[in-house]
């Protein structure tokens, strides 16, 4: 799913959000978003390793999720527990259907993992 992550400072970041049986994935979109232009690489950016421009935490285990809830029809919040601290991740989906589908999948996987 293409989503927009809203960080702690309110900055909007275009992301690809995926879920499998054990992890949630948060990666940068390879295509430019609406109204954004693709940046050309400069001399200095060619000297810096590409990993510095990637997302810090691409994968999070589904068991680190403490809670998931809707903020509104297209926005949801994931509460994680990492290193003993609670962390909030807020995502906005392109449609209410996408938001409902993501939340349903996460809820189902979390409940399934607790049973086994």
N, C-alpha and C positions, 0 to 999 in steps of 0.2 A: 504494500500500500504506500502511496505517496502521502506524507503527512507534513505538518509544520510543527517543529518543536519550539516551544516558547521557553527560553531559559530564565534563570532567576532574575535577570535584569529586564526582562520583557522583550528581549531581542528575538526575532522570529528567524528560524533556521529550517530550510527545506531538508527533509530527510526521507529515507526509505525505511519503512517499519515492517519487520517480518517476525513471524512466530513459528517455532516448531515445537516438538514435544517436550523439550527441555530448556530452551533459551528464547529470549527476545533479542532481536537484532535491530540496531539503529545505525544506519549508514548514510553517508552523504549521497545526494542525488547526482548522478553523472550528467544529467541534462540541466541546463539553466532554467530557473523558475520564471514565472511570469514577471516581466518587468526587470529581470536581471540580465546583465550581459555577461558573456563568458570572458574570463580574464585570459589574456595572453601571458605566457610564461616570460619572465624577465631573466636577465643575466643572473641576478641574485637568487631568484627562486630555483634556478637550475642547479645552484650550488648547495641548496638546502635539501636534505632527504625528504622524500614525498610523505613519509609517515608523520612529519610535523604538521602537515595540512589536513590530516585525517581526523576522524572523531576519536576522542580519548577512550571511551568505553563503547566499543562496537557491540559486544555481547554481554548480556547479563543473564544469569541462571534464573529460571522461573521460580525457584524456591526462595530467592531473595525478595520477591514481591510480597509485601505485607498487606496491601490493599489496592483495589482498583475501583474508581468511581467516576461517574459522569459529572462534568461541570455544567455543560449544556448539551444540546442535541449533537453538536459536532466536536466537542472538546471533552477529553478525558484526562484523568490524573492517575499516575502510578506512584504508589508510596513504596520505596525500597528500604531495606535494612542492609547497609553496607558498613562493615567494620564497627558495628554497634551503634551506628547513627542512622537516623531516618533521612531519606532524601526524596524529594518530590520531583517527578518528571511530568510536564504538561505537554500534551500533544493536541493539535487541532487537525481534524480530518477534512477531506474535500467534501464529504457528504455525511448526512446523519446515518445512512445505511452502512457506510464504511466504519463509522465509529461504533455502531451497534455490533457489527461483525467482529471487530477487533476485541471488544469487551467480552463478547460471548466466547470467543476462542480462548482468551486468557483465563476466564473464569472456569471453563471446562477443563483446561489443562491443569490449572492449580488444584482443582478438586480431585482430578484423576491422580495426580502425583501424591496427594495426601493419602489416598486409599491404598497405595502400594508401598 
